[in-house]
Amino acid sequence: MAVHDFRFIKDGYIVCNSKMHELICCKGPIEKSWKVKLQNYVRGLAITDFYIYAGTSTNHSRAHHDQIAGTVNNVIFKINSRNGQILDRYSLNENVGKEIYSIVAIEDH
């Protein structure tokens, strides 16, 4: 496992597992509540009251090659924080950057 970005949420915690391209929600020390497979490497989390935004990027070692080939695929997924359902995805073109490192959610009031 390549676990990172450990974040507490209301009922447990969320972790990224980049090696398996997934986001895992746990209710206790070992009890998984849900797990969602995402494309590419999970890079950064932003959490609101109802949603989790997870960024994914291509492999670091392939990023330069993929950018030249025009296949860079950076995506931010909008996920329901209660059940792990993917609600939306936002693809970013290569003009934004080679990879996602961190994301921030800004609430609209």
N, C-alpha and C positions, 0 to 999 in steps of 0.2 A: 504494500500500500504506500502511496505517496500522499499522506494526509496533511492538509494545511487549511488555513483560514477557519479555525475553530471559532464559532459564534454562538452565543446563547440566544435562544428565542423563548417565547412564553412557556412552552411545554417541554423544553429540552434543549437540544443544541444541534447545530448544522456543521458539517465538515465537508470539504472538498476532497475527493480522491482523484487526483490528476492521472495517476497511472491507469486507472480503469475508466476515466472520462465520466465520472459520476459525482452526484451530490447526495449525501446521506443525512437523514434526520434521525436522531436518536432521542428516546424518551428517558433513558437511564444510562448507566455505565455501559451496558452491552445490548440493550433492547433497541433494535431498529424499528422505527415507525414507518418510514418509507425510504425508497432509494429511487433516483431517477438517472437514467443514462443520458448524457449530453454528448454532442460531437466535440472532438478535439480535447485539448487540455483545459480544465476548469481554472479560470484566472480571475479571481476577485468576486466578492459578494457584497450586495447591498440589501438590507432588510428593512421592510416597512411593517406596519401593523398586519397586513394581509398578504403581502407578496415578498418573494425572494427574487432578486435579480442576480443571475449568475453569468459572468462573462466567460467565453471560451475562445481559445486561440489555437493556431497551428503549432506544431512542435517547434521549439526554439531553433534546433539545428536545421530544420527545414524552412524556416521563415524566409530567409533570404532567397533560397532557390524557388520557393513557392511564389514569392512576390514577383520575381522575374518572369515566372511562367504564368502569372495572372490568376493564380488559384488560392490566394490568401483568403481564408474564410474565418473572419472574426464575427462572433455572434453574441448578443446578450439575450438570455432567456428570461421570460417573466413566468414565475412558478407560484402556484398556490401553496402558501406555507403550511396549510393544514393537511393536504394529501399528496403533495408533490406533483400535481398535474401541471404540465406545461401549458400555459395559457396563450403565450405569444412569443415571437422571436423577432429580434431586430438585427438584421445583417448590416455590417459595417464594411464599406468598401476600402480598398487599399490606400485611399487618400487620407483616411483617418489615422492609419499607422499599421505597423507590421503585426502588432499583437496587443491584446488587452492586458493590462497589469493590475489595474484597480478600477472599481466603479463606485459611484455614489448616487444614492437616491435622494431627490429633492422633492419634498412634499409640496403639492399645489394647494394652497389654502384659499 
